[in-house]
Amino acid sequence: MGFSTIEFDKYNPASEKASDARQDLAHLDYSPLKRISGRSWAMGILISMGGMVFGYDTGQVSGFLEMPDFLERFGERETPDAAPTFSTVRSGLIVGLLSIGTLIGALVAAPIADRFGRRLSISFWCIITSVGFVIQIAAERSWEQIMVGRLVAGFGVGALSLIVPMFQAETAPPWIRGALVCAYQLFITLGIFLAACFNYGTVTHQEHSSASWRIVIGLGWLWTIILGVGILAFPETPRFNYRIGKVEEAKRTLCRVYGAPENHYAIFVQLEEIESKLRAESQIKGSAISEFVGMFKAPRMAHRIILGCLLQMAQQLTGANYFFYYGTTIFSSVGINSFITQIILNSINFGTTFLGLYIVEHYGRRKSLITGALWMFICFMIFASVGHFSLDRENPQSTKGPGIVLIVFAALFILGFATTWGPMIWTIQAELFPSRYRAKAMS
């Protein structure tokens, strides 16, 4: 039937009746289904808005560090007449507190998601993220307030980075699960790209006004409102509903997402899979502490958790955020229009992530990650070598050629990241753990 449909008629149901096979398979509907239903499209676009929140908050700070009004208000001067600058400590705290917040948010989000469900948890953490935006916008001269605002926003961003891929993995049909979870990374790149565009627009038209950075932060409310309110139009994930005893509701959700009738073979198989896994998991019961300890004692769970942590750590250690957090500062130092350069690099990041959605479903996870790691290593080695040996660091404007080489290999590095390590880690994390431990293990 082609790529747009999934076929299930591998055998004739009529023959089941005459065999010793299970009789309850005989009445099932084996008709082909659309590969992507309307509900899947809606979920892919709206739920992935959590990635937009993450990417937007990541990308906006790069431009802030070079905005005149932001420097004037929150920078520091060596002498009263000197131009304001950010020390490495101050800029590091403003940039890095978001990451500290995401760490805490991801850890705290797991028990909340298990207690109240994925759906309501997403709305709650959108509110927390919005509070962080309010704290930042209200800042007048206190750089500590900006720092605290980014920390609070980080709580929400970190929690959403856990719950959104989990929601997608627990709801999506298996034949598009990898691509749909990767859509989270696609929206991260879109958020980074939009932040670069808005930074350029506001600094161009409101260069010496606080609107240059306040408008950019305020626009972040759009994504949190869309996600926080929009998620309420979706039902809870089938796996969570099944686990709390709402079997019929879980079945209805699967039917809507799959675009299939209740007696379809795909629905039957998915419910069987959920039931068998939950039955196996229910054999282990105890207090919250004993369950947490038991998670590490469960078959190969310690191995899976270590592997998941190493993959997430490796994704961050690739150095991609070096460009997203400090890109404007880097390319400003080589005499290139830094805001435009950021837009170019972020558009490459966004555009090539579409290729990553294809690669994740057609070339496998392991081979793609190995290839991507080698590609990024080569690009970074060339980038670092040119920057160290060929660039005049005292007067970088005099060495435009090496500066262009830096941009080219930064773009090639981002190409490798956006097609492999960027999107695939979220998919692997969502697939790695059983339902009982998924929230805690992913956090």
C-alpha positions in Angstrom: 0.0 0.0 0.0 3.1 2.3 0.2 4.8 4.3 2.8 1.6 6.1 4.0 0.0 3.0 5.4 0.8 0.1 7.7 -0.4 -3.4 6.8 -1.4 -6.1 9.3 -2.9 -8.8 7.1 0.0 -11.2 7.4 -2.3 -14.1 7.6 -5.9 -15.0 7.0 -8.1 -14.7 10.1 -10.4 -17.4 8.8 -7.7 -19.9 9.1 -7.3 -19.2 12.8 -10.7 -20.7 13.5 -9.6 -24.1 12.0 -6.3 -24.2 14.0 -5.3 -24.4 17.6 -4.4 -20.7 17.6 -6.2 -18.4 20.0 -9.8 -17.9 19.0 -9.9 -14.3 20.1 -7.7 -13.4 17.2 -10.2 -14.6 14.6 -12.6 -11.6 14.9 -10.0 -8.9 14.8 -9.8 -6.3 12.0 -6.5 -6.5 10.1 -7.2 -3.7 7.7 -4.3 -1.3 6.9 -3.9 1.9 8.9 -2.6 5.3 8.1 1.0 5.6 9.1 0.3 9.0 10.7 -3.2 9.7 11.9 -4.6 13.3 12.5 -4.3 12.7 16.2 -0.6 11.7 15.8 0.1 14.9 13.8 -1.6 17.0 16.5 0.4 15.3 19.3 3.6 15.6 17.3 3.1 19.3 16.9 1.5 20.4 20.2 3.2 18.1 22.7 6.6 18.7 21.1 6.1 22.4 22.1 7.9 21.4 25.2 11.1 21.2 23.1 10.3 24.7 21.9 10.3 25.9 25.5 13.7 24.2 26.1 15.3 25.5 22.9 14.0 29.0 23.2 15.3 29.4 26.7 18.6 28.0 25.7 19.0 30.2 22.6 17.9 33.6 23.9 20.7 34.1 26.4 23.4 34.0 23.7 22.1 37.2 22.3 21.5 38.9 25.7 25.2 38.8 26.5 25.9 41.1 23.6 22.9 43.5 23.9 23.9 47.1 24.9 21.0 47.6 27.4 21.5 44.2 29.0 25.2 44.9 29.4 24.5 48.3 30.8 22.1 47.0 33.4 23.7 43.7 34.5 27.3 44.0 33.4 30.2 45.2 35.5 32.8 48.0 35.0 36.5 47.9 36.0 36.4 51.7 36.3 33.4 54.1 36.3 34.2 55.3 32.8 34.9 51.8 31.4 32.5 50.0 29.1 30.4 47.4 30.9 31.4 43.7 30.4 30.4 40.4 31.8 33.1 38.6 33.8 33.4 34.9 33.2 31.9 34.2 36.6 28.9 36.4 36.1 28.1 35.3 32.5 28.7 31.7 33.6 26.2 31.9 36.4 23.6 33.6 34.2 24.0 31.0 31.6 24.6 28.0 33.8 21.9 28.4 36.4 19.4 27.2 33.7 21.2 23.9 33.5 21.3 23.5 37.3 17.5 24.2 37.3 16.9 21.6 34.6 18.9 19.0 36.7 16.7 19.6 39.8 13.5 19.9 37.7 14.1 16.5 36.0 14.7 14.8 39.3 11.6 16.3 41.1 9.3 15.7 38.1 9.4 11.9 38.2 7.4 11.3 41.4 4.9 14.1 40.4 4.4 12.5 37.0 3.8 9.1 38.6 1.4 10.5 41.2 -0.7 12.9 39.1 -0.1 11.7 35.6 1.8 13.0 32.6 -0.9 15.4 31.3 -1.5 17.5 34.5 2.3 17.5 35.2 3.0 19.1 31.9 0.6 22.0 32.7 2.0 22.4 36.1 5.6 22.7 34.9 4.5 25.2 32.2 3.3 27.4 35.0 6.7 27.1 36.9 8.5 28.0 33.7 6.3 31.1 33.2 7.1 32.2 36.8 10.8 32.1 35.9 10.1 34.3 32.9 8.3 36.8 35.1 11.2 37.0 37.5 13.6 37.8 34.6 11.4 40.4 32.9 10.9 42.2 36.3 14.6 42.7 36.8 15.9 46.3 36.7 19.6 46.3 37.8 20.1 43.1 39.7 21.9 40.4 37.7 21.2 38.1 40.6 17.5 38.4 39.8 18.1 37.3 36.2 20.1 34.4 37.5 17.3 33.3 39.9 14.7 33.7 37.1 16.7 31.4 34.9 17.1 28.9 37.7 13.3 28.8 38.3 12.6 28.6 34.5 15.2 25.7 34.5 13.0 23.8 37.0 10.2 23.8 34.4 12.4 23.2 31.4 14.1 20.2 33.0 10.8 18.7 34.1 9.3 19.1 30.6 12.4 17.5 29.1 11.5 14.4 31.1 7.7 14.3 30.8 7.2 15.4 27.2 9.3 12.6 25.5 7.7 10.2 28.0 4.2 11.3 27.0 5.0 10.8 23.3 6.6 7.4 23.9 3.7 6.1 25.9 1.1 7.3 23.4 2.6 7.1 19.9 2.1 4.1 17.6 5.3 1.9 17.6 5.9 2.4 13.8 6.4 6.2 14.3 7.4 6.3 17.9 11.1 7.0 17.2 10.3 9.8 14.8 7.7 11.3 17.0 10.0 11.4 20.1 12.7 12.9 17.9 10.2 15.7 17.1 11.0 16.9 20.6 14.5 17.7 19.5 13.2 19.2 16.2 11.3 21.7 18.3 14.3 22.4 20.5 16.2 23.5 17.4 13.2 25.5 16.2 13.1 27.3 19.6 16.8 28.1 19.4 16.4 29.4 15.8 13.4 31.6 16.7 15.3 33.0 19.7 18.2 34.0 17.4 15.7 35.7 15.0 14.0 37.6 17.8 17.3 38.6 19.3 18.4 40.1 16.0 15.0 41.8 15.5 14.9 43.4 18.9 18.5 44.5 19.0 18.2 46.0 15.6 15.1 48.1 16.4 15.4 48.6 20.2 19.2 48.5 20.6 19.4 50.7 23.7 16.1 49.9 25.2 15.2 47.1 27.7 12.7 46.0 25.2 15.6 44.4 23.3 15.7 41.6 25.8 12.4 41.9 27.7 10.4 41.3 24.5 12.4 38.2 23.7 11.8 36.7 27.2 8.1 37.6 27.1 7.6 35.8 23.8 8.6 32.6 25.7 5.1 32.7 27.3 3.6 31.9 23.9 5.1 28.4 23.9 4.3 27.7 27.6 0.7 28.8 27.2 0.2 26.8 24.0 1.6 23.7 25.7 0.2 24.1 29.1 -3.4 24.8 27.9 -3.2 22.6 24.8 -2.2 19.5 26.7 -5.5 19.6 28.5 -7.3 18.8 25.2 -5.4 15.5 25.1 -6.3 12.4 27.3 -3.8 10.9 29.7 -1.3 8.4 28.1 -2.7 4.8 27.6 0.0 3.2 29.7 -0.6 5.5 32.7 -4.4 5.0 32.4 -4.0 1.3 32.2 -1.7 1.2 35.2 -4.3 3.1 37.4 -7.1 0.8 36.2 -8.7 2.9 33.5 -8.5 0.2 30.8 -11.4 1.4 28.6 -10.1 4.9 28.6 -6.7 3.6 27.6 -8.3 1.7 24.8 -10.2 4.7 23.5 -7.0 6.8 23.5 -5.2 4.2 21.5 -8.0 4.0 19.0 -8.0 7.8 18.5 -4.2 8.0 18.1 -3.9 5.0 15.8 -7.0 5.9 13.9 -8.3 2.4 14.3 -11.5 0.7 15.5 -11.6 -1.0 19.0 -11.4 -4.5 17.4 -8.3 -3.8 15.3 -5.3 -6.1 15.6 -2.9 -3.2 16.4 -5.0 -2.1 19.4 -5.2 -5.7 20.6 -1.5 -6.2 20.4 -0.7 -2.9 22.1 -3.1 -3.6 25.0 -1.6 -7.1 25.4 1.9 -5.6 25.5 0.9 -3.0 28.1 -0.9 -5.6 30.2 1.9 -8.1 30.1 4.5 -5.5 31.1 2.4 -4.1 33.9 1.7 -7.7 35.2 5.4 -8.4 35.4 6.1 -5.1 37.1 3.3 -5.6 39.6 5.2 -8.5 41.1 7.5 -6.0 42.8 5.7 -3.8 45.4 6.8 -1.9 48.4 7.4 1.6 49.8 8.7 4.4 47.7 12.3 3.9 49.0 12.2 0.1 48.5 10.7 0.6 45.0 13.5 3.0 44.2 16.2 0.6 45.4 14.3 -2.3 43.7 14.6 -0.4 40.4 18.3 -0.8 40.5 18.0 -4.5 41.5 15.5 -5.3 38.7 17.0 -7.3 35.8 19.5 -5.2 33.9 17.9 -2.0 35.2 21.2 -0.7 36.8 22.9 -1.3 33.4 20.1 0.6 31.6 20.2 3.5 34.0 23.9 3.9 33.8 23.7 3.7 30.0 20.9 6.3 29.9 22.9 8.7 32.1 26.0 8.3 30.0 24.1 8.9 26.8 22.5 12.1 28.2 25.8 13.2 29.6 27.6 12.5 26.3 25.0 14.5 24.4 25.7 17.6 26.5 29.5 17.0 26.4 29.5 17.0 22.6 30.0 20.7 22.9 26.9 21.7 20.9 25.7 24.1 23.6 29.0 25.9 23.3 27.6 27.4 20.1 24.1 27.8 21.3 25.0 29.6 24.6 28.0 31.6 23.5 27.8 31.7 19.7 27.0 35.4 19.5 30.0 36.2 21.7 32.4 33.8 19.8 31.6 35.2 16.3 31.6 38.8 17.6 35.2 38.3 18.7 36.3 37.5 15.1 34.7 40.6 13.7 31.6 39.0 12.1 28.0 40.1 12.5 27.4 37.7 15.4 23.6 37.9 15.5 23.3 37.0 11.8 25.8 34.2 12.2 23.7 32.7 15.0 20.6 32.8 12.7 22.5 31.0 10.0 23.9 28.3 12.4 20.5 27.8 14.1 18.7 27.5 10.8 21.2 24.7 9.8 20.5 23.1 13.2 16.7 23.3 12.6 16.7 22.2 9.0 19.1 19.2 9.3 17.1 17.8 12.3 14.4 16.8 9.7 17.1 14.5 8.2 17.6 13.1 11.7 13.9 12.1 11.9 14.5 10.0 8.8 17.8 8.6 9.9 16.5 7.4 13.3 13.9 5.2 11.6 16.0 3.9 8.7 19.6 3.4 9.9 19.3 2.4 13.5 20.4 4.2 16.7 23.8 2.6 17.4 25.4 3.0 14.0 24.1 6.6 13.7 25.5 7.6 17.0 28.9 6.2 16.3 29.0 7.9 12.9 27.8 11.2 14.3 30.4 11.1 17.1 33.3 10.6 14.6 31.9 13.5 12.4 31.6 15.9 15.3 35.1 15.0 16.6 36.7 15.8 13.3 34.8 19.1 12.9 35.7 20.2 16.5 39.4 19.3 16.1 39.6 21.4 12.9 37.6 24.2 14.6 39.9 24.2 17.6 43.1 24.0 15.6 42.2 26.9 13.3 41.1 29.0 16.3 44.3 28.3 18.1 46.9 28.4 15.4 45.5 30.6 12.6 43.3 33.2 14.4 44.9 36.4 15.7 43.3 36.5 19.1 44.6 40.0 19.8 43.1 41.4 16.7 40.7 38.8 15.3 39.3 41.2 12.6 42.6 41.0 10.8 42.2 37.2 10.2 38.8 37.1 8.4 39.8 33.9 6.5 40.2 31.7 9.6 37.1 33.3 11.0 35.1 32.0 7.9 36.7 28.6 8.4 35.4 28.6 12.0 31.9 29.3 10.8 32.0 26.6 8.2 33.2 23.9 10.6 30.8 25.1 13.2 28.0 24.6 10.7 29.3 21.1 9.8 29.6 20.2 13.4 25.9 21.2 14.0 24.9 19.2 10.9 26.4 16.1 12.6 24.8 16.8 16.0 21.4 17.7 14.6 21.1 14.4 12.6 22.4 12.0 15.2 23.1 12.9 18.9 20.6 15.7 19.0 17.3 13.8 18.3 18.3 10.2 18.9 19.1 10.4 22.6 15.5 11.4 23.5 14.2 8.4 21.5 16.6 5.9 23.2 15.8 7.3 26.6 12.1 6.9 26.1 12.5 3.3 24.8 15.1 2.1 27.3 13.0 1.6 30.4 9.9 -0.4 31.3 6.7 1.5 32.2 6.9 1.0 36.0 10.3 2.7 36.3 10.2 5.0 33.2 9.6 8.3 35.0 12.2 7.7 37.8 14.8 6.1 35.5 14.5 8.8 32.8 14.8 11.6 35.4 
